[in-house]
Amino acid sequence: MRVRCVSNKPEDAQSSHEYVGSGTGNNSPFYLLTPGKEYTVYAETRVDNVKLYLLLDDAQPSEDELLDSLGEPDPTWYASSLFVVVDKNIDSTWRKIEGTMWTQSGETISFPEFVKNGRNFYSKLLDGDKGTIDVFLTYVKKYKKAV
Amino acid sequence: MSFISEMVKGIETAYSGAVPRTGITPVDNFVRTITGVDDIENNLATCNWGGLAVAVGTTVIPEGKGAKVASVAAKVTKVEKLATNAASTQTEKLIFEEAISNGGKKVDMTLDDPLYTNGWDKMRYTHTGLDGTKTTVHYMQQQGTNVIEQIKIKNVTLPKVK
């Protein structure tokens, strides 16, 4: 699944969830996204009736750099209202579970390792756990190849 | 005012009243007492930002001629530069300044490290340099006291060549 950014303005995010969008944790008034640029979605979730995408924003090394071990993946949740879907095909291995990383309500869809243990998977990913990074990079490689 | 002096001033403001925490693993973190600005200037300034000082308890003599930090119980956290692209020293300083003064963004709720299971938030802060370089720092922040630990510079993303 790929999306194209239509806005990097926080006011267009239609969500003020405290865990959404690391873009407010920076020295820029904008999210670290580029309008017009396409991004691969690694998970989708609905929390408090707001749909969010998990993706690698502009603060991240490129997919090629990640696959060359030049940096670590640090994906971030962003509100879907900042994007339009350009490729709605979802990986056939993706699974849906009830609940989100933050709530028991809502739903999340992503690759099996993520939905099986989403909170811990994400936490370990951000902490730089090698095994978790390797799993994530298999999907970076897979989806990059599919483009 | 030097950068280090400004940093100490920011630390005093942000973490006044906080107390040191025990149970830190010596391998990755260590706690030492910094006697004042000069101590930081002489010791930390020469370590090329291999360590960052975060005050976890301060006693400050009131402002006035000759006033200085009397005792800063500081925790120095090893910085793990996980990216191979080297950030400029100035960029790292800016990031640290911003992380202290502006704060980052919560990124997670579930923390596996037993040292940070309860009452801690994982935070993320990204600095965008004038040249387009983006540097992301992660750190743990204790709720209530706002003590910061486990600072990691996670990614340094150089501007794309056009």
Interface residues (C-beta under 8 A of the other chain):
Chain A: E18 Y19 G21 S22 G23 T24 G25 N26 N27 S28 L32 D58 A59 Q60 P61 S62 S69 L70 G71 E72 D74 T76 M101 W102 R119 N120 Y122 S123 K124 L126 D127 G128
Chain B: L82 A83 T84 N85 E98 N102 G103 G104 K105 K106 V107 D108 M109 T110 L111 D112 D113 K122 M123 R124 Y125 T126 H127 T128 K134 T136 H138 K152 K154 N155 V156 T157 K160
